[in-house]
Amino acid sequence: MDEQVVIVGAGPVGTLLACELLQQGIAVRLIDASREHSAHSRATIIWPRLLELLRHNDLTDRLADNGHPIDGVTYLSQGRPLGTAWMNRLRDTPYPFAVAISQHETERIIEDRLGELGGKIERGVRLSDLRNATGPRPVAVLQGPDGTTEEVETSWLVGADGAHSSVRKLVGSSFEGAQFDVSFAITDAEIVGDAPQNVVSYCYAPQGSLALGPLGSGVCRVAVSVPHPEDDTPPSREFFQAIVDERGPGRNVLGELRFSATFRVHARTASRFRSGHCLLVGDAAHIMSPAAAQGMNTGLQDAINLAWRLGGVLNGRLPESVIDGYDTERRDAAHAVAKITALQTEWGLLRKAPQIAVRDVALRAASAGGLLQRALGPLVAQTGVRYPSAARNVLLDAFSGKRVRPGERLPVLPMPGTAAAGEASEPEVRVAGRTWTAIKADEFTVLCWPGRRLRPDWEEVIRRACQLAGPDAVVIEARYAEGPLSDALGNDAILAVVRPDGYLHATMSTSHVEALGATLTAARSGHSPAWKRRGKSRA
């Protein structure tokens, strides 16, 4: 049997990837070795950037309606505040909040959407072997629940099968990284007391760290750093209560535990995310410390970054070379996010008084000066993800202007069916009383930005842009208004080439409109973003 795409692993990342591809008309087969959902999960937060990216697949409102709103992330030392990174103060996103929701519920919502798109999960089916792994047509050997096997030849095979990925092992990609000298014990339990219910609280003490993540209805995710356990005995309510008393904010009483577990903390990244026509996403590609709750969000961004590329290739709009960009961009992004989570893990492991004093003074000073909000806020929200991650220094950005450069996210919303290719339109979307420019989620967009003063030849610029964009790009005429998009693009008239995931590929002055065709060709080929403005190159 032949399939366009076989996805191994039906957790949130694999199932989202299937949804993204089905929405583009791609035939997908989604298998999972487990016969049922896991009763427990580690991931509980969906950050603002993912809420932006999930809207075009009709998932954002469903997740928000079934989750608990989170306004920010606060840090405390021995019960005393150090500072807060507020999501609700982020001006450049239509979703200035995070959603706390159990991974089990997230999986249910995405799986419901999968069914609406005509997809299904084949549970109890595992990948037992992989042939021609680096060739153009991989052959997956699948074993069903009854032990029977079948061979499936596919155009592309994607491993979304977790940290112990069979796909990663079969393609020979190493899993490089380190192990932290700490374990975490986690539970979900009702909590009554002083712990705030609108923020995630990271509480540091000389004995270790405590994280409290409200899930709504008085239930809280509790995660604590602990010595490595001697056996697999689940920690008790008394164990968690003692640590909450020792490290938590004020007085809090835990109710009955819904589950409890302990795990060792690793940070590893696959040496390559692409091997021929085999690809890795999510935990199969990278794992990181649970600090800052970035792991699942990073995996979901993998799925979205890969989906528009893979869909474009299989639908004949993009050359295969564009897939290479997935490997380089997402590996780089995984390394960058892992550094942030490792740093936050280390903050909670400081034991010596001088080290604790330096950390506390630094965080309080950063909070008082606004740096914590400007620098850490976008990193936690994942609105600060950029390609490549080292293109700009996040600390310098916190003090510089808001102008967006190639490889960075624009404050726009990817949406399905925004406009027809080769035609100019003014699509807008209203979210929470504000208007946001919409782009097409599966094609490149040429965003015609008029600037503060409309040029006399503006209509001719639009007409020529439509001619040069060709059949595989959408031309959108944005309206100038004070706000995030004007901050990002500035006061001058420009043409901006925007990727389907909302990242800026290139800008050019309207006097260089004739270069638009070549710029789009480079973008579709997966070439690195380029900064072009007034005919000059800028680093």
C-alpha positions in Angstrom: 0.0 0.0 0.0 1.3 3.5 -0.8 0.7 6.6 1.3 1.7 10.2 0.8 2.7 10.7 4.5 2.9 8.2 7.3 3.1 9.7 10.8 4.4 7.5 13.6 3.1 8.7 17.0 -0.3 10.2 17.7 0.5 12.5 20.6 -0.4 16.2 20.3 2.4 16.9 17.9 1.8 14.0 15.5 -2.0 14.5 15.5 -1.6 18.3 14.9 0.8 17.6 12.0 -1.9 15.2 10.5 -4.5 17.9 10.9 -2.3 20.5 9.2 -1.6 18.2 6.2 -5.3 17.0 5.9 -6.4 20.7 5.7 -4.1 21.0 2.7 -5.6 17.9 1.0 -2.6 15.6 1.8 -3.4 11.9 2.4 -2.1 10.9 5.9 -1.8 7.7 7.8 -1.4 8.2 11.5 -0.4 5.3 13.7 0.4 4.9 17.4 1.8 1.9 19.3 -0.4 2.6 22.3 -3.9 1.3 22.3 -5.2 4.2 24.4 -4.3 7.6 25.7 -2.0 7.9 28.7 -3.9 8.8 31.8 -1.3 11.3 32.9 0.7 14.0 31.2 3.5 16.4 31.8 2.6 19.3 29.4 -0.1 21.7 30.8 0.5 25.2 29.2 -0.1 26.5 25.7 1.6 29.8 25.1 0.4 32.8 23.1 2.4 32.0 19.9 0.8 28.6 19.6 -2.6 30.2 20.1 -1.9 32.4 17.1 -0.7 29.5 14.9 -3.5 27.1 15.9 -6.3 29.5 15.0 -6.3 28.6 11.2 -7.1 25.0 12.1 -10.0 26.0 14.3 -8.3 24.9 17.5 -7.5 28.1 19.5 -11.0 28.9 20.7 -11.6 25.2 21.6 -8.5 25.1 23.7 -9.2 28.4 25.4 -12.8 27.4 26.2 -11.7 24.2 27.8 -8.6 25.6 29.6 -7.8 28.1 32.3 -6.3 31.5 31.4 -2.8 32.4 32.7 -1.8 36.0 32.9 1.9 35.5 33.5 4.9 33.8 35.1 6.0 34.9 38.5 9.3 34.2 40.4 9.7 34.0 44.2 12.6 33.4 46.5 11.8 31.9 49.9 8.3 33.3 49.5 9.3 36.8 48.5 8.6 38.2 45.0 11.4 38.6 42.5 9.4 39.7 39.5 6.8 38.6 36.9 6.8 38.2 33.1 3.3 39.2 32.1 1.6 37.6 29.1 -1.3 40.1 29.4 1.1 43.0 28.8 2.3 41.7 25.4 0.9 44.2 22.9 1.9 42.4 19.7 -0.3 39.4 19.9 -4.1 38.9 19.7 -3.7 36.3 22.5 -2.0 38.1 25.4 -2.5 35.1 27.7 -1.6 31.4 28.0 -4.0 28.5 28.4 -3.5 26.0 31.2 -4.9 22.7 30.0 -4.0 19.0 30.6 -2.2 17.3 27.8 -4.9 14.6 27.8 -7.5 17.3 27.1 -5.3 18.9 24.4 -5.0 15.6 22.7 -8.8 15.0 22.8 -9.4 18.4 21.2 -6.9 17.9 18.4 -8.1 14.4 17.8 -11.7 15.7 17.5 -10.4 18.1 14.8 -8.6 15.2 13.1 -11.9 13.3 12.8 -13.7 16.4 11.4 -11.0 16.5 8.7 -11.5 12.9 7.8 -8.5 11.5 9.6 -8.2 8.8 12.3 -5.6 7.2 14.6 -4.7 3.6 14.1 -4.0 2.6 17.7 -2.0 -0.5 18.6 0.0 -0.3 15.3 3.8 0.1 15.7 6.7 0.6 13.4 8.8 -2.6 13.5 11.3 -1.8 10.7 12.1 0.8 8.2 13.7 0.1 4.8 15.2 2.5 2.3 15.2 5.0 5.2 17.4 7.6 3.4 15.9 7.0 -0.1 13.1 8.8 -1.9 10.4 6.2 -1.0 10.8 4.8 2.6 9.2 1.5 3.3 7.6 1.2 6.8 7.0 -2.3 8.2 4.0 -2.0 10.5 2.8 -4.5 13.0 -0.8 -4.5 14.0 -2.4 -5.3 17.4 -2.9 -9.0 16.3 0.8 -9.3 15.3 0.3 -9.2 11.5 2.6 -7.1 9.5 2.3 -5.0 6.4 4.7 -3.0 4.3 3.8 0.6 3.4 5.7 2.6 0.9 5.4 6.3 1.5 6.6 9.6 0.1 7.5 10.9 3.5 7.6 9.3 7.0 7.5 11.4 10.1 8.6 10.3 13.6 6.5 11.9 16.3 7.0 8.9 18.5 8.5 10.5 21.6 11.8 10.5 23.4 12.4 6.8 22.8 11.6 7.2 19.1 11.8 4.1 16.9 12.1 6.3 13.8 15.1 8.2 15.2 16.9 5.0 16.0 16.1 3.3 12.6 17.4 6.3 10.6 20.6 6.4 12.8 20.2 9.9 14.1 22.1 10.3 17.4 20.4 11.9 20.4 23.0 14.3 21.9 22.8 16.2 25.1 23.1 15.9 28.8 21.3 14.8 32.0 20.6 17.2 34.8 21.6 16.1 38.3 18.0 16.5 39.4 14.7 14.7 39.3 11.2 16.2 39.3 8.2 14.9 41.1 4.9 16.0 39.7 1.2 15.8 40.6 -2.2 17.4 40.0 -4.2 18.2 43.1 -6.7 20.7 44.5 -5.0 23.5 46.3 -6.5 25.9 48.8 -4.6 28.9 50.1 -2.5 31.8 49.1 -1.1 30.5 45.8 -2.3 32.8 43.0 -4.6 31.2 40.4 -3.8 33.5 37.5 -0.1 33.0 37.1 2.4 30.1 37.0 4.6 30.5 40.2 8.2 29.4 40.3 9.2 29.3 44.0 12.9 29.0 44.8 14.4 28.0 48.1 17.8 26.7 49.3 16.2 23.2 49.5 15.1 23.3 45.8 12.4 24.6 43.5 8.6 24.4 43.4 6.4 25.2 40.4 2.6 25.8 40.8 0.6 25.8 37.6 -3.1 26.5 38.0 -5.4 24.3 35.9 -8.7 25.8 36.9 -11.4 24.8 39.3 -9.0 25.0 42.1 -6.7 22.2 40.7 -3.0 22.9 40.4 0.0 21.2 38.7 2.7 20.8 41.3 6.2 20.1 40.3 9.2 19.9 42.7 12.9 19.3 42.3 13.9 16.3 44.4 16.9 13.9 44.8 16.9 11.0 42.5 14.5 8.4 43.8 15.6 4.9 44.8 12.6 3.2 43.3 9.4 3.9 41.3 7.1 4.4 44.3 4.8 7.4 43.5 5.3 10.3 45.9 2.6 10.7 48.5 0.3 13.7 49.3 2.3 14.2 52.6 5.5 14.4 50.6 4.2 17.2 48.3 2.5 19.0 51.2 5.8 19.2 53.1 7.5 20.7 50.1 4.7 23.2 49.4 4.9 24.3 53.1 8.7 24.6 52.8 9.0 26.5 49.5 5.5 27.8 48.5 4.0 31.3 48.7 2.1 31.7 52.0 0.0 28.9 53.4 -1.5 26.3 51.0 -3.2 23.0 51.6 -3.2 20.2 49.0 -6.2 17.9 48.5 -6.2 14.4 47.2 -3.6 13.7 44.4 -5.0 12.8 41.0 -1.7 11.1 40.2 2.0 11.4 41.0 5.2 10.5 39.4 8.9 11.2 39.4 11.2 11.5 36.4 14.8 12.4 35.6 15.5 15.6 33.6 17.3 15.3 30.3 18.1 17.8 27.6 18.8 16.2 24.2 18.5 17.1 20.5 18.7 14.8 17.5 21.8 15.3 15.4 19.5 15.8 12.4 15.7 16.2 12.0 15.8 15.1 8.3 17.3 11.9 6.9 16.2 11.6 3.2 12.4 11.4 3.3 12.2 10.6 7.0 11.7 13.5 9.5 11.6 13.9 13.2 9.2 16.2 15.2 8.5 16.9 18.9 10.1 14.7 21.6 11.5 12.4 18.9 13.6 15.4 17.8 14.3 17.1 21.1 13.6 16.9 24.9 14.3 19.6 27.4 13.9 20.6 31.0 10.2 21.1 32.0 11.1 24.5 33.5 9.1 27.2 31.7 6.8 24.6 30.2 8.3 24.9 26.7 8.6 21.3 25.5 5.2 20.6 24.0 4.9 24.1 22.5 8.3 23.6 20.8 7.0 20.4 19.4 3.8 21.9 18.1 5.8 24.6 16.4 7.8 21.8 14.7 4.6 20.4 13.3 3.4 23.8 11.9 6.9 24.7 10.5 7.0 21.3 8.7 3.4 21.2 7.6 3.4 24.2 5.2 6.6 23.0 3.7 5.5 19.4 3.3 2.1 20.3 2.0 3.6 22.7 -0.5 6.0 20.0 -1.8 3.3 17.3 -2.1 0.9 19.8 -3.8 3.5 20.8 -6.3 3.8 24.5 -5.1 7.3 24.2 -3.5 10.5 22.4 -4.4 11.8 19.6 -2.1 14.7 21.7 -1.1 12.4 23.7 1.2 12.3 20.8 3.6 15.9 21.4 4.4 14.9 24.6 6.1 12.8 22.7 8.6 15.8 20.7 9.7 18.1 23.8 10.2 15.5 26.1 11.6 13.9 23.8 14.1 17.1 22.2 15.3 18.4 25.7 15.9 15.2 26.8 17.7 15.2 23.6 19.9 18.8 24.4 21.0 17.8 28.0 21.8 14.7 27.0 23.8 16.7 24.3 25.6 19.2 26.9 26.8 16.4 29.0 28.3 14.8 26.0 30.1 18.3 24.9 31.3 19.0 28.4 32.8 15.6 28.4 34.6 16.3 24.9 35.9 19.7 26.1 37.2 18.0 29.1 39.0 16.1 26.7 41.1 19.1 24.5 42.0 21.2 27.2 43.6 22.1 26.2 47.2 24.9 28.6 48.3 23.9 31.9 49.9 26.1 34.1 47.6 24.7 32.4 44.4 21.1 32.9 45.7 21.8 36.5 46.5 23.2 37.2 43.0 20.2 35.5 41.3 17.7 37.4 43.5 19.3 40.8 43.0 19.6 40.2 39.2 15.9 39.2 38.8 14.7 42.0 41.0 16.7 44.6 39.1 15.6 43.1 35.8 12.0 43.3 36.9 12.3 46.9 38.3 13.9 48.1 35.0 11.4 46.4 32.7 14.0 44.0 31.3 12.2 40.9 32.7 9.1 41.8 30.9 10.7 42.9 27.6 13.2 40.1 27.3 11.8 37.1 29.2 8.1 37.7 28.3 8.4 37.0 24.6 10.8 34.1 25.2 8.3 32.3 27.5 5.4 33.2 25.2 7.4 31.9 22.2 6.5 35.0 20.2 10.3 35.7 20.4 11.2 32.6 18.3 13.3 33.6 15.3 15.2 32.0 12.5 18.1 31.8 13.0 17.8 32.1 16.7 21.1 33.9 17.0 20.2 36.6 14.4 19.8 39.2 17.1 20.6 39.4 20.8 17.4 39.2 22.9 18.8 41.5 25.6 19.8 44.1 23.0 16.3 43.8 21.4 14.7 44.6 24.8 16.3 48.1 24.6 16.0 48.6 20.8 13.1 49.4 18.5 10.3 47.0 17.6 11.1 46.9 13.9 10.9 43.3 12.7 13.7 41.8 10.6 13.7 38.8 8.3 13.5 35.6 10.2 11.3 37.1 12.9 7.6 36.8 13.5 5.2 39.5 12.2 2.1 40.3 14.3 -0.3 38.8 11.7 -2.7 35.8 11.8 -2.2 32.8 9.4 -5.7 31.9 8.2 -7.2 29.5 5.7 -8.6 30.8 2.4 -7.7 34.4 3.1 -7.4 35.4 -0.6 -6.9 34.0 -4.0 -3.4 33.9 -5.4 -2.6 36.7 -7.8 -5.3 39.0 -6.4 -5.0 41.9 -4.0 -7.2 42.0 -0.9 -7.5 43.6 2.5 -8.2 40.6 4.8 -8.6 41.4 8.4 -9.7 39.4 11.5 -11.2 40.7 14.8 -9.9 39.1 18.0 -11.0 40.5 21.4 -12.1 43.8 19.9 -8.9 44.5 17.9 -8.2 44.1 14.2 -5.4 42.0 12.9 -4.1 41.5 9.4 -4.6 37.9 8.1 -2.3 36.0 5.8 -2.8 32.7 4.0 -1.7 29.7 6.1 -0.5 27.5 3.2 1.0 30.0 0.7 3.5 32.9 0.7 2.0 36.3 1.1 3.2 39.6 -0.3 2.2 42.2 2.2 2.0 45.6 0.6 2.6 48.1 3.4 1.6 51.7 2.5 3.5 53.4 5.4 2.3 56.6 7.0 1.9 58.5 3.7 0.3 56.9 0.7 2.5 57.1 -2.4 0.9 58.7 -5.6 1.8 55.5 -7.5 0.6 53.1 -4.9 -2.1 51.5 -7.1 0.5 50.8 -9.7 2.7 49.2 -7.1 -0.1 46.9 -6.1 -1.0 46.0 -9.7 2.7 45.2 -10.5 3.1 43.1 -7.3 0.0 41.0 -8.3 1.6 40.4 -11.7 5.0 39.4 -10.3 3.6 37.3 -7.4 2.4 34.6 -9.8 -0.1 31.8 -9.0 1.5 30.6 -5.8 1.5 33.7 -3.7 -1.2 36.0 -2.3 -1.0 39.8 -2.4 -2.5 41.6 0.6 -2.8 45.4 0.9 -2.5 46.3 4.6 -3.9 49.5 6.0 -1.7 51.7 8.0 -2.8 52.2 11.6 -1.0 52.8 14.9 -0.3 49.4 16.5 1.8 46.3 16.4 2.0 46.0 12.6 3.1 49.6 12.2 5.7 49.2 14.9 7.0 46.1 13.1 7.1 47.5 9.5 7.7 51.2 10.1 6.5 54.4 8.5 7.8 53.9 4.9 6.0 52.1 2.1 7.5 48.6 1.6 6.7 45.1 0.2 7.1 42.3 2.7 7.3 38.7 1.7 5.7 36.7 4.5 5.9 32.9 5.0 2.7 30.8 5.7 3.6 30.7 9.4 3.8 34.4 9.7 7.6 34.8 9.7 9.1 37.6 7.6 11.3 36.4 4.7 12.3 39.7 3.2 11.3 43.3 2.8 12.0 45.7 -0.1 11.3 49.2 -1.0 8.4 49.8 -3.5 11.0 51.1 -6.0 12.5 47.6 -6.1 9.1 45.9 -6.9 10.7 44.3 -10.0 12.8 42.1 -7.7 9.7 40.6 -6.1 9.6 37.5 -8.4 13.2 36.6 -7.7 12.6 37.1 -3.9 9.6 34.8 -4.0 11.6 32.2 -5.9 14.3 32.3 -3.3 11.7 32.0 -0.5 10.0 29.0 -2.0 13.4 27.3 -2.4 14.0 27.5 1.3 16.9 30.1 1.0 17.7 32.0 4.2 15.7 35.2 4.9 17.2 38.3 3.5 16.8 41.9 4.5 16.3 44.2 1.5 15.4 47.8 2.0 16.1 50.8 -0.2 18.3 48.4 -2.3 20.8 47.9 0.5 21.7 44.7 2.4 21.6 44.8 6.2 23.1 42.3 8.6 
